[in-house]
Each structure stands twice: as C-alpha cells, then as structure tokens.
Amino acid sequence: MSNIRQEYRIGAEDKEERKDKNGEVRAVTCFFINENGQVLVQKRNKNLQRDPGKIDLCSGHIKEYQTPLQAMMQEAEEEYGLPREETVNARQMGEVVVNYKPEGRDITYHAFVYAQKIDKNRKFSPNEEVGSLQWIEFEDLIYLIKETKETRFPYASEYESIFQKIREQYIQKEFTQKDREMKER
C-alpha cells in the first residue's frame, strides 16, 4: 500500500469486529498528568479518517487477548513512544459504559480510565496518528470535554466520579504539596 493511501487509513479500522459478547466496544484512555497538574493531550492528525484534528487523550481499543492495563500500555507506546515499563504503574481510576454516536454510528463503549504522573519535561515520540501534543490545565480539559465538540472524548455524567478521583489523587494533592513547600521557604 502506498504511503499516501496508508496515511489516510490511519484510525479507520472498523471497530465493529471488536465488540464483546455484550455488544460493547472495550476501550482504554489515560490521563498523563505532570507535576503542575496539567494533562497531556493530543490533537489528532488532520489526515485521519475519523475525528481529524480533534483533541484526545492517549486512548484505544482493547483487543480480546489484552487486559485493560496491557491495552493502555500498548497505546501509550504506540501513540506517545512511552516504553511499557514507564506506564506499568498507571492507576485505574474507574470504568464507565457510555453510548457514543459518531458520524451517525451507534456505539456503546466500555471505557477503562487510567491516570499516571509523568514529568512535564519528558520527551515524546508521537506516531502518525498524533498531529501534536500539548499540556493543558485539567479543568480546561474537563470544560472542553463537557461543553464543546472539540474533543474525541464522549462525555457522560458517569465520568464525574472519575474526574473527581483524579482531582483528589493527582491535581489537588500536587497543589497541597506545593503550598507546603512554599510555606517552608
């Protein structure tokens, strides 16, 4: 297949064959969070067939032979160039079943959501699916997910408890630690 034809097929794989016995597509997503409480997001390549230019987290589908953690580690390696040994300690924040209707299709996703600390100065090697990477404030990302059509992340109220768990374990914890350090100076 030519490079041009292959480039336009990226992200176009038919996910219908990945449905489990409940008719759900099992997927993973990971919030990579730096020491400032910012989340690493990607802007998808504009040449992708599905959701070109949309903001997304590191995410993907779980193959039938994979655990959710194995799938998340694979996606981080493929999309961001992170070796699996760097993501093996990602923590599962929860899971949610959400109905999503992209491009007129009706899909039920069973999403396993992970979070992991990562150094803001870490260098990444994104693949061709990723147009660009950037750090944004956690609350700004939540706003984009909930209030705009700019993200690929399908919002559902069931995610609120996961967002809160991330705030408590990764975001607020960092600011509390920084406040203590400032007071000690």
Helices and strands as residue ranges (DSSP letters): H 3-9, G 15-18, E 25-33, E 38-44, E 55-56, E 58-61, H 68-80, H 84-87, E 91-100, G 102-104, E 107-117, E 130-137, H 138-147, G 157-159, H 160-166, I 167-171, H 172-184
